[in-house]
């Protein structure tokens, strides 16, 4: 499933994300995202961008319920928690999971 993302530069970001930088790294399609200050950053060259979905995308056929103790990595993200599951970042939303 391909999720299109918005490309918004993360302003005032002087930290360089890379392997071993100390932030949680999440594989995401053709790149790696980094969790930093409740934001998800995508690195392109020397710039950090917010890696956010462009719209509401339901993960169809997802029967697993995410929550505390579900066994998946939890990632604080804005005003909610996402869960890393099978190479995807899921957000629990109105009784289903969204792709992030």
C-alpha positions in Angstrom: 0.0 0.0 0.0 1.4 3.4 -1.0 0.7 6.3 1.2 1.4 9.8 -0.2 3.0 12.2 2.2 3.0 15.9 2.5 6.4 17.6 2.2 6.8 20.3 4.9 10.3 21.4 5.8 10.9 21.1 9.6 12.1 24.6 10.5 14.9 25.3 13.0 16.1 21.8 12.9 19.9 21.6 13.3 20.2 17.9 14.2 21.3 15.6 11.4 19.4 12.3 11.5 21.2 9.2 10.4 21.9 5.6 11.7 23.1 5.8 15.3 21.9 9.4 15.8 20.0 8.4 19.0 16.5 8.7 17.6 14.1 5.8 16.9 14.4 4.9 13.2 11.4 3.5 11.3 11.6 2.0 7.8 9.0 3.8 5.7 8.7 2.8 2.0 11.8 3.9 0.2 13.3 5.9 3.2 13.8 5.9 6.9 11.9 8.1 9.3 13.2 9.4 12.6 11.1 10.1 15.7 12.1 13.4 17.2 10.1 15.7 19.6 6.8 13.9 18.9 7.4 14.5 15.1 8.3 12.1 12.4 11.2 13.3 10.3 12.2 12.3 6.8 15.7 13.3 5.7 16.5 14.4 2.2 20.1 15.6 1.8 20.8 17.9 4.7 17.1 18.9 5.2 14.6 17.4 7.6 10.9 17.2 6.5 7.8 16.3 8.4 6.7 12.9 7.1 3.0 13.1 7.3 0.3 11.4 5.3 -1.5 13.5 2.8 -5.1 12.6 3.7 -6.9 9.8 5.6 -5.8 6.3 4.5 -7.4 3.3 6.2 -5.3 0.1 6.5 -7.8 -2.4 5.1 -8.0 -5.9 6.6 -6.1 -5.0 9.8 -7.5 -7.2 12.5 -4.9 -6.6 15.2 -5.8 -4.1 17.9 -3.0 -1.7 18.8 -2.7 -0.3 22.3 -0.4 -0.5 25.4 1.1 -3.9 25.7 0.2 -5.1 22.1 3.8 -6.0 21.4 4.5 -3.4 18.7 6.8 -0.4 19.1 4.8 2.6 20.2 5.8 6.0 18.8 4.5 9.3 20.4 3.3 11.4 17.4 1.7 14.8 17.9 -1.5 14.2 20.0 -1.6 10.4 19.7 0.5 7.3 19.6 1.4 5.4 16.4 2.5 1.7 16.3 5.1 0.2 14.1 3.8 -3.0 12.6 5.1 -5.0 9.6 7.0 -2.0 8.2 4.1 0.3 8.5 3.2 3.1 11.0 -0.3 2.6 12.2 -2.5 5.1 14.0 -5.7 3.9 15.8 -8.5 6.1 14.5 -12.3 5.7 15.0 -12.3 1.9 15.4 -9.7 1.2 12.6 -6.0 1.7 11.8 -4.8 4.4 9.5 -1.6 4.1 7.5 0.9 6.8 8.3 
